[in-house]
Amino acid sequence: MADRDYILDDDGDLKIANSDFVFGESDTDDALIIIGTNQGELKHDPLTGCNMVARIRSTQSPESIQRIVRLQMQRDGNNYND
């Protein structure tokens, strides 16, 4: 079952239509936030975040980066394999 929450626009801001926030399926937005977040940035869950800038600049293999992203998605409690 897909999560429903506020939707983000292409710039990562809350999407507004007809002077109101847009509400809908948020799985993609949730995944983008987790991938774009560094660990320690979220006060409610400081272990969440992929640290992608540091990982991409490092010598880590693509498989290692995929493993980290998969683990972080599992922390979110959703199955993003589909």
Buried (B, 14 or more C-beta within 10 A) or exposed (E): EEEEBEBBEEEEEEBEEEEEEEEEEBBEBBBEBBBEBEBEEBEEEEEBBBBBEEBEEEEEEEEEBEEBBEEBBEEBEBEBEE
